[in-house]
């Protein structure tokens, strides 16, 4: 399996290593390992593995996951931000992945996605995958920024929010 398979699994199912928005923090850390940043303030918790970033809020004494993000752009700084279970399962991760590569795989697996026609944003192109409710943020194909480590048309991140991702699929 490859890194593209990992991204495709997340886009198809909204799960990472069988964990989901319904998983508590300890399930994630047991699955992905103990090497992460734990940023807990008041009623919020962020567990940051680098490539994978999780957000939780406290509800009546229980931590509830409200966002699962795959921060693809962080790979441009090296592969030290990948939990070992992912490298063991999917192999080496590329420093970037073009949306055109993901689009080809989504099409071949008949997984639908829609361009979100944002009116007031030009920094990202956003795509919505209805099946999993994941939103993809891609750098525009006409990117002409000064950061040489960013590739036009590459994926910045993928995210799944508990507060109805369908809301986030509407244009800004």
DRENFINU-640147 format. One line per field, with one value per residue: chain; x, y, z of N, C-alpha, C, O in turn. Coordinates in pm, whole numbers, always signed. Each point is the difference from the previous one (the first is absolute). Layout:
BEGIN
unit [A ...]
n.x [X ...]
n.y [Y ...]
n.z [Z ...]
ca.x [X ...]
ca.y [Y ...]
ca.z [Z ...]
c.x [X ...]
c.y [Y ...]
c.z [Z ...]
o.x [X ...]
o.y [Y ...]
o.z [Z ...]
This chain:
BEGIN
unit [A A A A A A A A A A A A A A A A A A A A A A A A A A A A A A A A A A A A A A A A A A A A A A A A A A A A A A A A A A A A A A A A A A A A A A A A A A A A A A A A A A A A A A A A A A A A A A A A A A A A A A A A A A A A A A A A A A A A A A A A A A A A A A A A A A A A A A A A A A A A A A A A A A A A A A A A A A A A A A A A A A A A A A A A A A A A]
n.x [+85 -175 +178 +83 +144 +211 +142 +107 +183 +190 +129 +132 +192 +178 +88 +30 +75 -136 +157 -116 -147 -36 +163 -8 -5 -128 -207 -68 -49 -207 -166 -64 -100 +193 +28 -25 -108 +92 -161 +92 -188 +49 -139 +204 -70 +215 -106 +195 -118 -128 +81 +64 -187 +67 -207 +77 -190 +36 -25 -51 +156 -148 +179 -36 -10 +161 +181 -75 +193 -60 +146 -155 -140 -129 -147 -124 -117 -137 +152 +107 -95 +167 -221 +116 -147 +30 +151 -59 -134 +84 +102 +155 +49 -167 +173 -37 -181 +64 -57 +156 +170 +5 +59 +219 +126 +23 +132 +220 +24 +38 +207 -207 -1 +17 -25 +166 -214 +205 -137 -22 -33 +184 -62 -223 +100 -211 +86 -182 +65 -129 +110 +174 -77 +94 +120 -51 +192 -105 +206 -54 -168 -155 +29 -49 -77 -9 -207 +219 -22 -44 -131 +87 -178 +154 +37 -182 -213 +18 -198 +44 -179 +68 +136 -17 +98 -178 +3 +121 -175 -69 -115 +218]
n.y [-118 +118 +130 -66 -171 +64 +88 -146 -94 +122 +3 -179 -12 +104 -164 -15 -114 +36 +148 +42 +73 -197 +40 -159 +173 -53 +61 +213 +76 -61 +132 +199 -71 -84 -83 +101 +118 +27 +20 -10 +35 +42 +133 +97 -121 +37 -124 +56 -88 +181 -207 -107 +77 -19 -10 +103 -115 +170 -226 +188 +157 +66 -138 +214 -199 +156 -114 -41 +24 +35 -13 -21 +171 -108 -83 +183 -44 -108 -164 +193 +51 -145 +22 -42 +56 +219 +75 -22 +165 +196 -71 -33 +144 -1 +75 -141 +128 -108 +217 +111 +45 +189 +194 +20 +70 +221 +118 +0 +164 +125 +88 -18 +130 +121 +71 +46 +18 -67 +92 -88 -172 +82 +38 +8 -195 +76 -162 -22 -76 +23 -101 +118 +90 -149 +112 +28 -23 +118 -89 +213 -64 +132 -197 +186 -169 +114 -67 +40 +70 +214 -175 +106 +97 +126 -214 +128 +2 -126 +58 -58 +91 +34 +177 -226 -200 -123 -10 -166 -139 +91 +52 +17]
n.z [+0 -79 -51 -196 +19 +49 -152 -131 +92 -1 -184 +6 +118 -88 -126 +223 -177 -172 -59 +188 -153 -101 -149 +159 +143 +176 -57 +34 +206 +61 -73 +85 +187 +79 -205 +200 -159 +203 -152 +206 -118 +216 -112 +21 -174 +60 -155 +97 -171 -4 -24 +184 -97 +213 -81 +187 +22 +143 +4 +112 -33 -154 +2 -63 -101 +2 +71 -208 +109 -214 +171 -160 +35 +147 -147 -20 +187 -142 -19 +38 -196 -40 +27 +188 +159 +45 +150 +215 +69 +74 +185 -159 +164 -150 -123 -169 +33 -184 -9 -117 +141 +123 -98 -40 +175 +34 -139 +43 +152 -184 +12 +81 -183 +186 -212 +142 -59 +68 +150 +206 -138 +93 +214 -5 -54 -29 +133 -133 +203 -183 -166 -80 -189 -138 +155 -216 +116 -161 -12 +39 -135 +92 +104 +114 +124 +192 +50 +25 +213 -54 +44 -178 +98 +106 +54 +25 -81 +187 -84 +214 -102 +212 -9 -6 -20 +60 +224 +94 +2 +193 -186 -53]
ca.x [-85 +77 -59 -125 -101 -39 -88 -122 -76 -60 -103 -109 -68 +9 +67 +145 +34 -125 -49 -88 -50 -62 +104 +53 +144 +85 -5 +91 +140 +36 +14 +103 +123 +14 +84 -87 -12 -128 -28 -130 -32 -140 -82 +43 +121 +53 +103 +65 +105 +65 -88 -136 -32 -132 -53 -105 -58 -51 -145 -43 +110 +48 +60 -66 +79 -77 +68 +112 +65 +121 +74 +93 +104 +110 +96 +105 +113 +59 -92 +8 -130 -92 -3 +59 -100 -33 +113 +2 -113 -8 +132 +51 -92 +59 +0 -124 -86 -81 -143 -28 +23 -112 -119 +5 -36 -142 -78 +11 -75 -137 -29 -38 +53 -50 +71 -78 +23 +14 -3 +90 +128 +81 +120 -18 -117 -53 -81 -78 -27 -124 -5 +69 -13 +134 +27 +138 +51 +110 +60 -48 +93 +62 +74 +126 +56 +146 +49 +40 -32 -139 -18 -132 -85 +19 -95 +46 -50 -132 -55 -133 -47 -120 -114 -63 +89 -79 -4 +127 +8 -64 +95 +23]
ca.y [+118 +124 +118 +31 -89 +58 +114 -52 -61 +106 +66 -94 -44 +96 -70 -18 -121 -42 +100 +97 +108 -58 -58 +88 +24 -116 -95 +54 -12 -142 -43 +75 +8 +99 +113 +105 +120 +6 +139 +1 +128 +9 -111 -42 -82 -24 -103 +31 -93 +56 -28 -14 +92 -29 +99 -52 +91 -73 +3 -71 -82 -93 +63 -32 +43 +86 +20 -86 +65 -56 +122 -46 +101 -15 -98 +68 +20 -130 -106 -25 +30 -108 -108 -124 -93 +39 -38 -147 -45 +64 +29 +137 +104 +105 +131 +66 -83 +85 -32 -77 -142 -45 +4 -121 -114 +15 -37 -144 -71 +53 +80 +134 +119 +122 +125 +100 +126 +113 +131 +97 -62 -43 -65 -145 -57 -97 -107 -71 -141 -25 -131 +4 +138 +59 +114 +8 +133 -13 +124 +17 -39 +123 +58 +65 +52 +5 -115 -102 -135 -27 -34 +33 -117 -103 +2 +64 -80 -63 +7 -51 +66 -61 +92 -6 +44 +50 +145 +52 -23 +112 +104 +117]
ca.z [+0 -14 +63 -70 +59 +128 -26 -58 +110 +81 -80 -22 +122 +110 +109 -6 +79 +65 +97 -64 +85 +119 +86 +105 -13 +32 -112 -102 +42 +0 -139 -74 +76 +108 -42 -51 +84 +71 +30 +68 +65 +41 -47 -134 -8 -134 -6 -128 -41 -117 -114 +54 +109 +53 +94 +88 +98 +115 +11 +122 +50 -102 -117 -127 -115 -89 -127 -38 -114 -58 -35 -104 -24 +96 -52 -79 +91 +32 +41 +144 +62 -36 +99 -53 -52 -138 -86 -8 -82 -131 -56 +5 -47 -83 +64 -43 -86 -87 -1 -122 +30 +85 -85 -84 +85 +36 -119 -29 +104 -7 +120 -46 +65 -63 +23 +75 -73 +93 -67 +61 +37 -113 +52 -14 -64 +95 -57 +101 -29 +74 +65 +130 +46 +11 -87 -48 -31 -96 -49 -138 -106 -48 +113 -38 +124 +14 +76 -98 +45 -34 -141 -55 -18 +103 +111 +123 +111 -9 +136 +29 +121 +57 -2 -132 -107 -112 +15 -50 -144 -68 -38 +86]
c.x [+90 -68 -131 -113 -48 -99 -135 -88 -71 -114 -122 -82 -3 +64 +150 +33 -117 -48 -76 -35 -62 +103 +48 +151 +86 -3 +96 +145 +45 +27 +120 +132 +4 +84 -87 +8 -141 -20 -141 -16 -149 -77 +37 +130 +37 +110 +60 +116 +83 -91 -146 -17 -145 -41 -117 -55 -61 -150 -41 +106 +59 +58 -67 +86 -87 +72 +115 +60 +125 +75 +113 +115 +118 +106 +111 +124 +66 -104 +1 -133 -104 +1 +53 -102 -38 +112 +8 -109 +6 +135 +38 -103 +77 -9 -119 -79 -87 -146 -34 +22 -115 -129 -8 -45 -147 -88 +5 -75 -146 -42 -25 +67 -51 +92 -94 +33 +2 +9 +112 +136 +75 +125 -7 -117 -49 -90 -67 -27 -124 -2 +60 -16 +136 +10 +150 +32 +120 +51 -43 +105 +70 +76 +131 +67 +150 +57 +29 -35 -146 -11 -142 -78 +17 -101 +66 -42 -133 -57 -144 -43 -129 -121 -54 +90 -76 -13 +126 +16 -69 +103 +11 -29]
c.y [+124 +114 +40 -88 +53 +115 -47 -67 +106 +68 -89 -25 +103 -59 +4 -116 -45 +95 +108 +113 -53 -54 +101 +16 -125 -106 +45 -22 -144 -47 +67 +16 +118 +122 +106 +121 -2 +145 +8 +132 +5 -120 -49 -78 -16 -104 +10 -95 +57 -19 -6 +95 -20 +110 -59 +114 -86 +23 -85 -99 -97 +78 -51 +56 +88 +30 -99 +64 -77 +119 -34 +99 -14 -99 +66 +28 -132 -97 -28 +25 -108 -107 -130 -99 +34 -37 -152 -52 +51 +32 +147 +97 +103 +133 +85 -98 +96 -42 -81 -150 -58 -6 -124 -123 +6 -43 -150 -85 +47 +70 +143 +109 +120 +116 +93 +135 +120 +130 +92 -58 -38 -75 -152 -28 -105 -99 -75 -142 -38 -131 +4 +135 +66 +116 +2 +146 -19 +138 +16 -39 +122 +71 +60 +62 -11 -120 -115 -141 -37 -23 +37 -129 -107 +17 +62 -86 -64 +2 -50 +58 -65 +90 +16 +59 +54 +152 +62 -20 +110 +106 +111 +124]
c.z [+0 +76 -68 +52 +134 -20 -54 +107 +83 -77 -21 +127 +113 +125 -23 +92 +86 +111 -76 +96 +129 +99 +104 -15 +25 -110 -111 +42 +10 -142 -68 +76 +96 -38 -69 +93 +59 +44 +59 +74 +25 -52 -138 +8 -147 +13 -140 -25 -115 -121 +46 +117 +39 +99 +75 +84 +110 +11 +119 +47 -100 -117 -127 -114 -89 -131 -15 -124 -41 -60 -99 -19 +95 -49 -83 +84 +40 +53 +149 +71 -29 +109 -62 -58 -144 -95 -15 -93 -144 -63 +14 -60 -82 +72 -43 -84 -82 +6 -125 +21 +84 -82 -89 +80 +43 -116 -25 +104 +8 +130 -47 +82 -78 +32 +75 -63 +95 -79 +49 +38 -126 +49 -10 -92 +98 -75 +114 -48 +81 +78 +140 +69 +23 -99 -30 -28 -91 -38 -146 -104 -59 +111 -50 +122 +6 +75 -96 +44 -25 -150 -43 -22 +106 +112 +122 +119 -38 +141 +5 +133 +49 -10 -141 -107 -119 +8 -58 -149 -79 -33 +104 -79]
o.x [+117 -110 -92 -114 -119 -106 -104 -122 -117 -106 -111 -123 -86 -16 +46 -22 +18 -94 +24 +55 -8 -36 +23 +64 +95 +98 +70 +82 +117 +90 +78 +100 -88 +20 -22 +54 -99 +69 -99 +82 -82 +36 -81 +85 -85 +94 -68 +101 +95 -74 -89 +81 -90 +82 -83 +68 -41 -48 +8 -32 +95 -61 -11 +39 -111 -57 +81 -68 +77 -39 +117 +113 +110 +112 +103 +105 +91 -113 -51 -8 -120 +107 -34 +29 -29 -26 +31 +20 -37 +6 -58 -63 +110 -86 -30 +54 -65 -31 -89 -71 -47 -79 -107 -77 -69 -98 -103 -41 -75 -114 +88 +27 -28 +49 -116 +115 -94 +68 +55 +70 -58 +79 +104 -93 +79 -75 +58 -41 +11 -53 -59 +30 +10 -53 +83 -77 +98 -76 +9 +121 +102 +17 +75 +63 +64 +122 -92 -4 -38 +57 -97 +53 -67 -58 +112 +82 -61 +71 -76 +67 -84 -114 -13 -11 +53 -7 -6 +89 +5 +97 -98 +12]
o.y [-6 -16 +47 +46 -9 +4 +51 +18 -14 +26 +50 -5 -8 +53 +8 +8 -35 -33 +23 +11 +72 -41 +116 -76 -25 -72 -82 -44 -30 -82 -67 +40 +85 +89 -5 -7 -14 +47 +8 +36 -17 -113 -66 +26 -23 +17 -22 +3 -64 +90 +48 +2 +1 +48 -72 +100 -113 +114 -123 -114 -71 +96 -121 +117 -38 +66 -20 +14 -47 +53 -3 -42 +46 +0 -62 +32 -1 +39 -104 -14 +25 -54 -32 -66 -90 -50 -50 -99 -72 +46 +73 -30 +42 +19 +102 -100 +89 -119 -86 -82 -111 -93 -59 -82 -102 -73 -60 -111 -40 -14 +65 -18 -9 +13 +15 +44 +78 +8 +78 +59 -54 -48 -65 +80 -78 +36 -20 -21 -26 -5 -54 +11 +97 -7 -13 +70 -63 +96 -95 +15 -14 +122 -64 +105 -58 -17 -65 -91 -116 +74 -35 -97 -104 +107 -35 -36 +33 -27 +7 -19 -42 -48 +111 +118 +79 +66 +103 +58 +2 +19 +36 +111]
o.z [+37 +54 +66 +12 +32 +62 +41 -1 +34 +56 -12 -5 +87 +110 -114 +121 +116 +72 -118 +109 +100 +111 -33 -74 -73 -17 -59 -81 -25 -23 -67 -58 +1 +83 -120 +111 -72 +90 -73 +85 -90 +33 -66 +85 -86 +78 -101 +70 -44 -37 -70 +92 -84 +77 -57 +24 -23 +3 -5 +34 +33 -48 -21 +3 -37 -87 +92 -102 +84 -104 +36 -24 -32 +51 -23 -54 +83 +30 +43 +122 +7 +31 -113 -99 -79 -110 -108 -70 -93 -114 +80 -101 +39 +87 +63 -49 +55 +7 +6 -58 -25 +14 -16 -50 +1 +19 -31 -31 +90 +45 -57 +119 -119 +112 -37 +3 +6 -102 -77 +82 -94 -82 -1 -11 +53 -91 +107 -114 +120 +111 +95 +119 +75 -112 +90 -66 +39 -10 -77 +22 -68 -4 -74 -10 -88 +6 -50 -83 +15 -80 +67 -55 -7 +19 +37 +85 -102 +96 -97 +102 -80 +0 -53 -33 -77 -104 -68 -62 -123 +74 +66 +52]
